[in-house]
Amino acid sequence: MDSSFVAMESPNSPMHIGSVLIYNPATAPGGFVRFKDILQFIGSRMQLSRTMRQRLVRVPFDLDYPYWVEDPDFDLEYHVRHVALPKPGDWRQLCIQAARIHARPLDLNRPPWEFTVVEGLDAVEGYPPGCFAFVTKVHHAAIDGMSGIDLMEALHTLTPDAGPPSKPDSWKPEKIPGPVELLGKSYVNALLNPLKQAQVAAKALPGVAGVIKGLVSRDFKLSTDLVPPRTRFNRTISPHRVVEGRTFDLAQFKSIRALLPEAKVNDVAIAVIGGALHKYLSAKNDLPKTTMTAMAPISVRSSNEKGDMGNQVAAMIAPLGTHIADPAERLAYVYSQTNNSKAMTNALGARRMTEVSKVNPLFYMALGAQLFSRVSLAHRLAMPFNTVVTNVPGPPVHIYSSGARLESMSLSLICLTDGLGLAHVVQSYVDEAYISFTACRNIMPDPEFYSQCLQDSFEELLAAAKAVTASAPEKAASKKAASPASKPTKPKAKTATPKIAERKSKRKA
């Protein structure tokens, strides 16, 4: 799976993910942070992340998967850059700068990550003067959403004055293997691959049986709602990007579940995105009659794989309810559809789904990816989903980098491919929730409008939830008032009539 992101890399589709992190230096010593302080801080903690000093080495002709090698020429100052926004330095300029940085491919002859420190955020609303940002880029071959959180933990502390790790750094560079050595390894792996394919096929059989059993017992169903319509987002993309997003109060986000208490926060996020797409495409007179769908990644990373590099994810298809205007009805629809998709994914086995990717030869993956891009097949073929919605939980407490407090994880950046011109990330941090998106600039030239659609969709759901919460006491009171007055109660039984009292005394005698 990691190799598939290497195979899909192209000038129009760089396969890295990232985020925009905003820091307040007021908590740092002296109330400010210098660029050299950031370099020193990151350098002192690199032993906590396996990702940071390893580079990819590709096998000639892609006859085998690439290898990770400890880079003998590692240079921290190459990976950590420094820029400033032009004045006035507002939110829109920050988004434009982040999109430009994100659109540039990484150098895969070096460890595949870059951090850009961005100063000059003085006019970004909601943040005090002097704040700075990190725009991060890490190749998707190195991390998924959950291992990205581990990287965040390596580069942050729980207190502003925490010192460097107590253990000495035992890292050692490695020699870059030559073509002959790599071809020798690929030959051995090619001999073993048929055996691996047979093992994967055997492991897949219980999942297929589980799906058949689930369909027969109607634990889930194959619905036409899982078939995506053709949209403007599902065509060949350009190399240009736009990024935007919205910040919400996490408590308010969770309160929307009053519309449907059994719904999860992820269902609420999908319903918000479905409503935003309904509004955006309605304004363009381009709304499909059937629901759009999203690919929702599912982490299958076990507890003992927490610090491992690479990707441990499966996926499910989540209908977005874009064809439903009413927010409460849309949430109910999303909840029922995600439950159906989860049941199907569980029957198949999310972990088994990832095993299949381990035996796909890289040569064919790379050839297929290049053919798909060069022939513009995205214009001709139907895509299996319209967009991506990935949910990445953030830290529930404030964290610090170089002594500066992380104020916001407001934007997450995600890779796009031909046929996938819009992708979303849902994230949380302390008491805030974020929905951000990355899009091809040619496909979505007005990201501010779509961002407003996200806000409007959220407010509609919140208003509907507040109406339900406000009406609950009134319904309870009216139900109590409407109960029959003649129904006897225990207190009334004490005030018996004389005849009843006489009968009771006789029974006692």
Secondary structure by P-SEA (a helix, b strand, c coil): caaaaaaaccccccbbbbbbbbbbccccccccccaaaaaaaaaacccccccccbbbbbcccccccccccccccccccccbbbbbbcccccaaaaaaaaaaaaacccccccccbbbbbbcccccccccccbbbbbbbbbbcccccaaaaaaaaaaacccccccccccccccbbbbccccaaaaaaaaaaaaaaaaaaaaaaaaaaaaaaaaaaaaaaaccccccccccccccccccccccccccccccccaaaaaacccccccccaaaaaaaaaaaaaaaaaaaacccccbbbbbbbbbbcccccccccccccbbbbbbbcccccccaaaaaaaaaaaaaaaaaaaaaacaaaaaaaaccccaaaaaaaaaaaaaacccccccccccbbbbbbbcccccccccccccccccbbbbbbcccccbbbbbbccccbbbbbbcccccccccaaaaaaaaaaaaaaaaaaaaaaaaaaaaaaaaaaaacccccccaaaaaaccaaaaaaaaaaac
